[in-house]
């Protein structure tokens, strides 16, 4: 029982020694501490499949743009211009909601 109390007493001291901050000053893991920081993280390397668009079939309805959870559909002049592969995680939602099936998921 004595060892446990010694360990718990040392933990905050160790945290301060390693980080220079007390355990109360260290942010909670996974906490977003400032707005608009998601664009800084390039998450496209996570994907196994990537969306590929058949430009001839595309009717530029932008339903894919509305449903994309990562804002990875690029739009220019109110038309679908391509994909932001640096942030696309390859979930396939764009391909599943496309009414003309112009988006296919291809293995990386």
C-alpha positions as MATLAB code, in Angstrom:
seq = 'XXXXXXXXXXXXXXXXXXXXXXXXXXXXXXXXXXXXXXXXXXXXXXXXXXXXXXXXXXXXXXXXXXXXXXXXXXXXXXXXXXXXXXXXXXXXXXXXXXXXXXXXXXXX';
ca = [
       0.000    0.000    0.000;
       2.883    2.296    0.693;
       4.175    2.017   -2.908;
       0.896    3.198   -4.445;
       0.761    6.370   -2.390;
       4.398    7.139   -3.246;
       3.731    6.653   -6.973;
       0.636    8.850   -7.018;
       2.512   11.569   -5.184;
       5.362   11.430   -7.680;
       3.236   11.560  -10.868;
       2.492   15.305  -10.829;
       6.119   16.021   -9.987;
       7.270   13.845  -12.908;
       4.851   15.603  -15.307;
       6.261   18.957  -14.311;
       9.822   17.734  -14.706;
       9.158   16.355  -18.229;
       6.967   19.149  -19.644;
       7.800   22.123  -17.483;
       4.094   22.361  -16.581;
       2.044   20.978  -13.730;
      -0.552   18.319  -14.569;
      -3.280   20.956  -14.265;
      -1.674   23.060  -17.030;
      -1.366   20.233  -19.588;
      -4.337   20.211  -22.036;
      -6.628   17.188  -22.220;
      -5.668   14.795  -25.042;
      -7.597   15.373  -28.269;
      -8.629   18.856  -27.200;
      -8.846   21.437  -29.971;
      -7.417   24.515  -28.341;
      -7.970   26.990  -31.197;
     -10.539   27.381  -33.939;
      -9.668   26.757  -37.572;
      -6.680   24.504  -36.929;
      -7.955   21.457  -38.872;
      -6.530   22.727  -42.181;
      -3.039   22.534  -40.670;
      -3.252   18.736  -40.378;
      -2.798   16.851  -43.636;
      -4.849   13.711  -43.077;
      -4.986   12.381  -46.648;
      -2.227    9.856  -45.952;
      -4.671    7.836  -43.837;
      -6.770    6.711  -46.751;
      -6.790    3.328  -48.496;
      -9.192    4.325  -51.284;
      -9.383    7.653  -53.072;
     -12.253    9.192  -55.040;
     -11.818    9.615  -58.791;
     -14.331   11.585  -60.865;
     -15.408   10.931  -64.446;
     -15.630   14.518  -65.717;
     -17.850   13.540  -68.663;
     -20.545   12.103  -66.363;
     -20.446   14.854  -63.719;
     -23.454   17.210  -63.776;
     -21.981   19.545  -61.093;
     -24.919   19.128  -58.725;
     -22.482   19.505  -55.770;
     -24.271   16.929  -53.639;
     -20.831   15.422  -52.985;
     -19.683   18.813  -51.682;
     -22.670   19.028  -49.306;
     -22.032   15.586  -47.810;
     -18.209   15.517  -47.618;
     -17.298   15.489  -43.895;
     -13.771   16.764  -44.598;
     -14.591   19.615  -47.011;
     -12.388   17.873  -49.578;
     -14.531   18.663  -52.635;
     -13.022   21.586  -54.515;
     -15.472   23.980  -56.181;
     -14.659   26.684  -58.732;
     -17.242   28.870  -60.469;
     -20.079   26.820  -58.924;
     -18.726   23.603  -60.452;
     -16.967   20.599  -58.995;
     -13.258   21.147  -59.711;
     -11.687   18.111  -58.056;
     -10.639   16.742  -54.683;
      -8.375   18.012  -51.938;
      -6.373   14.807  -51.529;
      -4.312   16.279  -48.688;
      -7.406   16.198  -46.450;
      -9.619   13.510  -48.036;
      -9.686   10.382  -45.867;
     -11.302    8.192  -48.517;
     -14.570    7.530  -46.701;
     -16.505    7.161  -49.980;
     -19.512    9.253  -48.975;
     -19.094   11.395  -52.098;
     -19.273    8.305  -54.318;
     -22.309    6.914  -52.504;
     -24.378   10.129  -52.751;
     -23.512   10.986  -56.358;
     -26.793   10.713  -58.347;
     -25.032   10.011  -61.670;
     -22.333    7.762  -60.155;
     -19.462    9.758  -61.672;
     -17.268    9.237  -58.586;
     -15.584    5.874  -58.090;
     -13.371    4.801  -55.221;
     -10.013    3.437  -56.366;
      -7.405    1.701  -54.248;
      -4.356    3.873  -53.520;
];
